[in-house]
Amino acid sequence: MKRLAFFIYFALFGIFLLQSQNTRFSPELMFGNRSVAYQHYIGYELSKKWSINNITLFDTEYNNDRNNIFFIRNMLSYSINKSFKANIAFGVKNPGGFNTITLQYNLNTQNFSLNYNIGTTYQNGFTLEQSLILNYSKRINTYYEFFTRLFTVMNTNLKYLDRGIQQLRIGIKKEALHVSLAINLDQFKKAEKTLENFGIAFKYNF
């Protein structure tokens, strides 16, 4: 019941924000072999140069809460030009609060997009953070498109991997609805602890 309350809260929060113009809300629900995961992206344009966004992830196993994964990040971005942005962010993730400063590069074509971030994160010490998002889509017919999406992030102190995340989606989308085969991989502290989740994901872009 507690887990369901989390999902309902985040979904209603995003829908509430949609009442404002220039807001994007993209919730996703994944049902996997290990756990059920909810995540969303909320973006709002303050002006042509400034924007804010929120990314939230909550991942919980079916039988217990021992390996719950949580991630909430709030980011302020300044658009330097068409390709580059400067970002500052704060939030909370396993095992606690963090602050991040990154430089972001974007490349967009008709069927492909790339988003790369590099910077530093402070959470019980400084780490080098890099993240990469790759999106590819190809229209199948009038109604459907094939798509694939890869998301990966890595935090390292230059000696060992402090935190790693990889997410892969391969599926079909019709207008705003995305249905895909999904893989979520997580690594913690020198990859001594790793979690894997394989399943199906449903995403909707408002």
Disulfide bonds with the S-S distance in Angstrom:
none
